């Protein structure tokens, strides 16, 4: 028993639980002279995170948190809108084509996330056809690129997480009980009603799994926002990282990390309740 | 016909989706062959960025680091994680059963938080004990730590899907621990071990954030190199490195496709694809 469990348990305890506990503890320390945490214990970093600095209250950090939640919700909604038809389309193709089509969806996500962002930077840079077209439509000022911007961040998020929604939705569509759909059609249900009553409930577990896989990492995103947002659409992850990378205020960063985990847990709880309500008596496992 | 309309709409949607998915990669590949330093205008075909690349020692060492980090951490993680997945299945943990829940920690923990926790932890240890100075070693530790839970969960899931009577049969045949491992566990767990190996490898190669925060000055990986190059505003060379990485991903994809094809072609009736 020791041989099998001890190495893994030790690895997780020492290198995952212990560092996390250390980080949590750091949030309750005071910011020292070189950005390094020192005693005494205080709630100073949480006050600072809420916006109470020596210049009085400012809502900057609060805006960042709200923007993070908003961008996560928006990106997840867009991913769902794209993934539903894609998953349905794949599931209606001949069986021998489906593995290839899934592979085609997944392959871009095998490249590193930095590279994927570089791709969008190339497309949205000033002077590219896409940017020129956007300027022509009056969406951006001429000679300006589409990045860095909140728009570019959303595109980057959707691009990054699309496969994580398509795969579980496809799995749900493949198990779909088509007789229910046929029955609904026989009863002269409109296409919307067919979707609402026969398709949606059956794909709900896949949708829930996909939402967890998309929304959690999207909320913690660092690379896409840093590269494509360039300071214009920072999310909470960037705010936290900045406190450490530039060694300005470790306790503040640690407090931000705690808030990130708290928001993630709240989000999971909300999703679970939502799943229960939408699923009715169905078991929506999360 | 309504049905035909929907079919055409879906087909058009699929094509647009493919353009969306592949345009960023195609642009990177295309402009890596540009003869001028621009990602807006193509001035002619040239391989100059690739020539610079292979003469750049920093990039060659970043490439080596990337491969070493991915392979070493994956091998360790599959070993430790596989054992853990088996241990969780085989033994009742009693008072230690809460350990299993810790496995889900990396799933809800944003990688930026994990990376920063690792970094501050390593710094604290290093200050007091003088060990674990940032470098390839700390990166391997961090990667193994986030890979282990995924491996353990996959192996555990496979074991749970097996008939418990198989284990009793092993026992009845007086198989010792080694024989049980060699002739029963390893063969039945082979698919799970293989897929967890691939998953762990993908997780390691795709990771940037955790590597970034645990890396030392001598242990730059390709994504970290690209990151700092972009921040300095060097684009065409970045496109060339990125193209090489995209190329290797497509080689792997091709192999996986061939393997899939071979598997379903060999045993048509019970192949991996559901007919």
Contacts between the chains, C-beta under 8 A, distances in Angstrom:
chain1	res1	chain2	res2	distance
A	1	B	87	6.6
A	1	B	90	7.6
A	1	B	91	4.8
A	3	B	83	7.0
A	4	B	83	4.4
A	4	B	84	6.8
A	4	B	86	5.3
A	4	B	87	3.3
A	4	B	90	6.8
A	4	B	91	7.5
A	5	B	83	7.5
A	5	B	84	6.2
A	5	B	87	3.7
A	5	B	88	7.3
A	5	B	91	6.9
A	5	B	93	7.7
A	5	B	99	7.7
A	7	B	79	8.0
A	7	B	80	4.7
A	7	B	83	6.3
A	7	B	84	7.3
A	8	B	80	4.8
A	8	B	81	6.1
A	8	B	83	6.2
A	8	B	84	2.9
A	8	B	87	7.2
A	8	B	148	5.6
A	8	B	152	6.2
A	9	B	84	6.9
A	9	B	96	8.0
A	9	B	99	5.6
A	11	B	80	5.8
A	11	B	144	6.5
A	11	B	145	6.0
A	11	B	148	5.7
A	12	B	99	7.8
A	12	B	102	5.4
A	12	B	103	7.0
A	12	B	105	7.6
A	12	B	145	6.8
A	12	B	148	6.5
A	12	B	149	7.2
A	13	B	102	7.4
A	15	B	118	7.1
A	15	B	121	7.7
A	15	B	141	5.7
A	15	B	142	7.2
A	15	B	144	7.8
A	15	B	145	4.3
A	16	B	102	7.2
A	16	B	105	6.0
A	16	B	106	6.9
A	16	B	114	7.6
A	16	B	145	5.2
A	16	B	146	7.9
A	17	B	102	6.2
A	17	B	105	7.3
A	18	B	121	6.6
A	19	B	117	3.9
A	19	B	118	5.4
A	19	B	120	7.0
A	19	B	121	3.6
A	20	B	105	7.3
A	20	B	109	7.3
A	20	B	113	8.0
A	20	B	114	7.9
A	20	B	117	5.1
A	22	B	117	6.9
A	22	B	120	6.3
A	22	B	121	5.3
A	22	B	124	6.7
A	23	B	113	7.4
A	23	B	116	6.8
A	23	B	117	4.3
A	23	B	120	6.1
A	23	B	121	7.8
A	26	B	120	6.6
A	82	B	17	6.7
A	85	B	10	6.1
A	85	B	13	5.3
A	86	B	13	7.4
A	86	B	14	7.0
A	86	B	17	5.7
A	88	B	10	7.4
A	89	B	10	4.7
A	89	B	11	7.7
A	89	B	13	7.1
A	89	B	14	5.5
A	92	B	10	7.9
A	95	B	273	6.1
A	95	B	274	6.4
A	95	B	275	5.3
A	96	B	264	7.9
A	96	B	273	6.8
A	98	B	273	7.1
A	99	B	257	7.9
A	99	B	260	5.6
A	99	B	272	7.9
A	99	B	273	5.6
A	100	B	257	6.8
A	103	B	253	6.2
A	103	B	256	7.0
A	103	B	257	6.1
A	104	B	18	6.8
A	104	B	21	7.6
A	105	B	21	6.9
A	107	B	249	6.6
A	107	B	250	7.0
A	107	B	253	4.8
A	108	B	21	5.0
A	108	B	22	6.6
A	108	B	24	7.7
A	108	B	25	6.0
A	109	B	206	7.7
A	110	B	202	6.3
A	110	B	205	7.9
A	110	B	206	7.2
A	110	B	249	4.6
A	110	B	252	7.1
A	110	B	253	7.0
A	111	B	25	6.7
A	111	B	242	7.7
A	111	B	245	6.2
A	111	B	246	5.4
A	111	B	249	5.2
A	112	B	205	6.7
A	112	B	206	5.8
A	112	B	208	6.2
A	112	B	222	7.5
A	112	B	223	4.7
A	112	B	226	7.9
A	112	B	245	6.4
A	113	B	206	6.4
A	113	B	208	5.8
A	113	B	223	7.9
A	114	B	208	5.1
A	114	B	223	4.5
A	114	B	226	5.3
A	114	B	227	5.5
A	114	B	230	7.9
A	115	B	25	7.9
A	115	B	28	6.9
A	115	B	223	7.4
A	115	B	226	6.8
A	115	B	242	4.4
A	115	B	245	6.0
A	115	B	246	6.8
A	116	B	24	6.1
A	116	B	25	7.8
A	118	B	24	7.9
A	118	B	28	6.1
A	118	B	226	6.7
A	118	B	230	6.6
A	118	B	238	6.0
A	118	B	239	7.3
A	118	B	242	5.7
A	119	B	23	7.5
A	119	B	24	2.6
A	119	B	25	5.7
A	119	B	27	5.7
A	119	B	28	4.9
A	119	B	242	7.7
A	120	B	24	5.2
A	121	B	39	7.8
A	121	B	230	7.3
A	122	B	24	7.2
A	122	B	27	4.6
A	122	B	28	6.1
A	122	B	31	6.1
A	122	B	39	4.3
A	122	B	235	7.6
A	122	B	239	7.3
A	123	B	23	6.5
A	123	B	24	6.1
A	123	B	27	5.5
A	125	B	39	5.5
A	125	B	40	6.0
A	126	B	40	7.1
A	127	B	38	7.8
A	127	B	40	3.5
A	127	B	41	7.1
A	128	B	39	7.0
A	128	B	40	4.8
A	159	B	20	7.3
A	159	B	21	7.5
A	159	B	24	7.0
A	162	B	21	7.4
A	174	B	274	7.3
A	216	B	107	7.7
A	216	B	108	6.4
A	216	B	110	7.3
A	217	B	110	6.9
A	217	B	111	7.3
A	219	B	110	6.8
A	220	B	110	2.3
A	220	B	111	6.4
A	220	B	112	5.4
A	220	B	113	6.8
A	222	B	111	7.6
A	222	B	112	4.5
A	222	B	209	5.3
A	223	B	208	5.7
A	223	B	209	6.6
A	227	B	230	6.7
A	237	B	110	6.2
A	237	B	112	4.4
A	240	B	112	6.3
A	240	B	113	7.2
A	240	B	116	6.8
A	241	B	112	5.7
A	241	B	116	6.9
A	244	B	116	5.3
A	244	B	119	6.8
A	244	B	120	7.3
A	244	B	213	7.5
A	250	B	120	6.9
A	253	B	116	6.7
A	254	B	120	7.8
A	257	B	112	8.0
A	257	B	113	4.5
A	257	B	116	6.4
A	257	B	117	7.4
A	260	B	110	5.7
A	260	B	112	7.8
A	260	B	113	5.8
A	261	B	108	7.2
A	261	B	109	6.7
A	261	B	110	7.7
A	261	B	113	6.5
A	264	B	108	5.5
A	264	B	109	8.0
A	264	B	110	6.9
A	265	B	108	6.9
A	268	B	108	6.9
